[in-house]
Amino acid sequence: MSPFVAEILGTALLILLGAGIVANTILNGTKGKAGGWIAITTGWALAVFVGVVVAGPYSGAHLNPAVSVGLAIAGKFSWEQVPVYVAAQFIGAMTGAFLAYSMYKDHFDTTDDPGLKRAVFCTDPAIPDNFRNLLSEILGTFVLLVCVFYFTDPEVNDGNGTTIGLGSIGALPVAFVVWAIGLSLGGTTGYAINPARDLGPRIVHALLPIKGKGSNGWGYAWIPVFGPVIGAALAALLYMSF
């Protein structure tokens, strides 16, 4: 599988499962209705795990433009590949959002609140405050990238002097970091910490003929795009300073 295809598939699975847990928790008539914040943060963490497991061996599983940019700033990823990865991530994010909507369409149709419908696709601040909302996305992504920079591949010895990787278990640390960010820092904005995760599905929300949908929230959309990039850049600069 090429890195481009891997980033599309991994990001699509990430958003399908991530948007899916939100839909299952907040839309009317679902089995998971009113599951709460613990369900949402856990679902997103597991969605990241799935995306990383699938894409990791082929692309490194960035699944996030902020990760690609942060790694490039730190000299750990080629700048020439950044546009390729970002394009794949947006294609994947939009595909995953469309699939989540298609599956939950009946529940979208029976939900009256347009804000809840949009929340399946993208983030929104609990209390609108551009400075603190931007700070939230910066800090959340900063934590993510700092951890990414210091992750090491776990290895075990097979008893014959050969070290072997733990394979998919290596995706667990990323999932735990995203879970921690959601639980601790996600209450203000919904922790996009990923421009493709927010903007891609927001575009899909704008394009789809969703029954009773409201605003696309374009006035807020710049924050979950620029905040994560700033946070990633700061994490890269910190990493480079040591």
Residue, then its C-alpha position, 0 to 999 in steps of 0.5 A: m500500500s502506498p503512503f498516500v493510500a494508507e493516509i486516506l484509509g487510516t484517516a477515513l477509519l479514524i473519522l468514521l469511528g470518531a464521528g460515529i461515536v459522536a453520532n451514537t451518543i448525541l443523535n436521537g434514537t441511537k442505542g448509545k444515546a446520552g453515553g456522555w463524554i467518557a464514551i466520546t473520548t474513549g471512542w475517539a481514542l480507539a478510532v485513533f488506534v484503528g487508524v494508526v494500526v492500519a496506516g502505520p506500516y505504510s505511511g507512519a500514520h500521521l493522519n493529521p496535517a499538524v503531525s506532518v508539519g510538526l515532523a517536517i519542522a523538526g527535520k524528521f519528515s520531508w517537506e516535499q511529502v507534506p502536501v501529499y500527506v495533507a491531501a490524503q488526510f483531507i480526502g480520508a477525513m471527508t470520506g469518513a464523515f460521509l460514511a458516518y452520515s450515511m450510516y446514521k442518516d435515519h437518526f440525523d433525520t429524527t434529530d431536530d437540533p441543528g447544532l447536534k447534527r453539526a457536532v457529529f462532523c466538527t468541533d464547536p466551543a463550549i464558551p466562545d472565546n477566540f483566544r482561549n479556544l485557540l489556546s485550547e487547540i494549541l495546547g492539546t496539539f502541543v501535548l500530542l506532538v511532544c509525545v509523538f516526538y518522544f515515542t520509541d518503538p518497543e522491542v522484545n528479544d525472542g531469546n535467540g538474540t533477535t529483537i522483534g517489534l510489538g507491531s500493532i501494540g505500538a499504536l496504543p501509546v498514541a491512543f492513550v495520549v489522545w484519550a488523555i487529551g480528550l479527558s483533560l483538555g477537550g472540554t472547551t472546544g471538543y479537541a480537534i487537534n487535527p485540521a483535517r479532522d475538523l475542516g474536512p467533515r465541516i466541508v462535508h456537512a456544508l455539502l450534504p443535504i442534511k435534513g434541518k441542518g443549520s450553520n456550518g460554523w465557518g466563523y469558528a472554523w479557522i481555530p481548529v485549523f491554525g491552533p493545531v498547526i501552531g501547537a505542532a510547530l511549538a512542540a517541534l521547536l521544543y524538541m529541536s532545542f534539546 
